[in-house]
Amino acid sequence: MSNAEPADEEKRHAEEIKARLPQRLKGLVACKGCLLLRDAGYFHEKGCDNCGWSEQHLAVDQEIFDFITPNYEGFFAVLQPKKSWVAEYNQMQHCVAGAYAMEIYDDMPKTVLKFYTKNQIPYHRRQPLK
């Protein structure tokens, strides 16, 4: 094994992580289930990388805007979820590398809660707003 192989692997990993991080902050929305931050177009096109929902999976009484919100505060990045103490503290070791909202300010509709429960998808449980 040459010395170039580990460096190539690290470079590939760094490029994968960079692709998951937002390139701009304006216009980001958060997934209500896992708090992943992406632009709305990404969620419309691909759904949520963590939660597994996409427009194709939504029931008739659900809309993508029920699953995402622009109303969040602060954010943090998790680059290596399996190794990160931040991910462990926030119980996010199963999540993808990316940027996450610190908190969101919209309630999750009952139909969305039902979707997460029915599909046994873990979701972020918020404290009631004061």
C-alpha positions as CSV (number, residue, x, y, z in Angstrom):
1,M,0.0,0.0,0.0
2,S,1.5,3.3,-1.0
3,N,1.4,6.5,1.0
4,A,-0.8,8.1,-1.6
5,E,-3.8,5.8,-0.8
6,P,-4.6,7.1,2.7
7,A,-4.2,10.7,1.5
8,D,-6.5,10.0,-1.5
9,E,-9.1,8.5,0.9
10,E,-8.9,11.5,3.2
11,K,-9.3,13.9,0.3
12,R,-12.3,11.9,-1.0
13,H,-13.9,12.0,2.5
14,A,-13.3,15.8,2.8
15,E,-14.9,16.3,-0.6
16,E,-18.0,14.3,0.5
17,I,-18.3,16.3,3.7
18,K,-17.9,19.6,1.8
19,A,-20.7,18.5,-0.6
20,R,-23.1,18.0,2.4
21,L,-22.4,21.4,3.9
22,P,-24.4,24.4,2.7
23,Q,-22.5,26.7,0.4
24,R,-24.6,29.7,1.5
25,L,-26.7,30.5,4.6
26,K,-29.5,32.4,2.9
27,G,-32.6,30.4,2.2
28,L,-31.8,27.4,4.3
29,V,-34.7,25.4,5.8
30,A,-34.5,22.7,8.5
31,C,-36.0,19.2,8.5
32,K,-38.5,19.2,11.4
33,G,-37.5,15.6,12.2
34,C,-33.7,15.7,12.4
35,L,-32.9,19.4,12.0
36,L,-30.7,18.9,8.9
37,L,-30.3,22.2,7.1
38,R,-30.5,22.3,3.3
39,D,-32.1,24.6,0.8
40,A,-35.7,23.9,0.1
41,G,-34.9,22.8,-3.5
42,Y,-32.8,19.9,-2.1
43,F,-35.6,18.7,0.1
44,H,-38.0,18.9,-2.8
45,E,-35.7,17.0,-5.1
46,K,-34.2,14.4,-2.8
47,G,-36.1,14.5,0.5
48,C,-34.2,14.2,3.8
49,D,-31.0,12.2,3.9
50,N,-31.5,11.2,7.6
51,C,-35.3,10.7,7.8
52,G,-35.8,9.0,4.5
53,W,-38.9,10.9,3.5
54,S,-39.2,12.3,0.0
55,E,-42.2,13.7,-1.9
56,Q,-42.8,10.2,-3.3
57,H,-43.3,8.9,0.2
58,L,-45.7,11.5,1.4
59,A,-49.4,10.7,1.9
60,V,-52.2,12.6,0.2
61,D,-52.8,14.7,3.3
62,Q,-49.1,15.6,3.7
63,E,-47.0,18.3,2.0
64,I,-43.3,18.8,2.0
65,F,-43.7,22.1,3.8
66,D,-45.2,20.0,6.7
67,F,-41.7,18.4,7.1
68,I,-39.5,21.5,6.7
69,T,-39.3,25.0,8.3
70,P,-37.4,28.2,7.7
71,N,-38.0,29.1,11.4
72,Y,-34.8,27.9,13.2
73,E,-32.2,29.4,15.4
74,G,-28.4,28.8,15.2
75,F,-26.7,25.9,13.6
76,F,-23.8,23.6,14.1
77,A,-21.9,21.2,11.8
78,V,-21.3,17.5,12.3
79,L,-18.5,16.3,10.1
80,Q,-17.9,12.8,11.4
81,P,-21.1,11.7,13.2
82,K,-19.8,8.4,14.5
83,K,-16.8,10.1,16.1
84,S,-18.2,13.4,17.1
85,W,-19.0,14.2,20.8
86,V,-21.5,16.8,19.6
87,A,-23.3,14.1,17.6
88,E,-23.2,11.8,20.6
89,Y,-24.5,14.5,22.9
90,N,-27.4,15.2,20.5
91,Q,-28.0,11.5,19.8
92,M,-27.1,12.0,16.2
93,Q,-24.5,9.3,15.5
94,H,-26.9,7.8,13.0
95,C,-27.2,11.1,11.0
96,V,-25.3,12.1,7.9
97,A,-22.5,14.7,8.1
98,G,-23.9,18.2,7.6
99,A,-25.2,21.4,9.1
100,Y,-28.0,21.2,11.7
101,A,-30.3,23.7,13.3
102,M,-29.8,24.3,17.0
103,E,-33.6,24.6,17.5
104,I,-36.7,25.1,15.4
105,Y,-39.8,27.1,16.2
106,D,-42.5,25.3,14.3
107,D,-44.6,22.4,15.7
108,M,-44.7,19.2,13.8
109,P,-48.2,18.5,12.4
110,K,-49.9,15.3,13.6
111,T,-49.8,13.8,10.2
112,V,-46.0,14.2,10.2
113,L,-45.7,12.7,13.7
114,K,-47.8,9.8,12.5
115,F,-45.4,9.3,9.5
116,Y,-42.3,9.2,11.8
117,T,-44.0,6.8,14.3
118,K,-45.5,4.5,11.6
119,N,-42.1,4.2,9.9
120,Q,-40.1,4.0,13.2
121,I,-38.0,7.0,12.3
122,P,-36.3,8.7,15.2
123,Y,-37.1,12.4,15.4
124,H,-36.0,15.4,17.4
125,R,-38.3,15.9,20.3
126,R,-38.6,19.6,21.1
127,Q,-39.4,21.3,24.4
128,P,-42.7,23.2,24.3
129,L,-42.3,26.8,23.3
130,K,-42.7,29.3,26.1
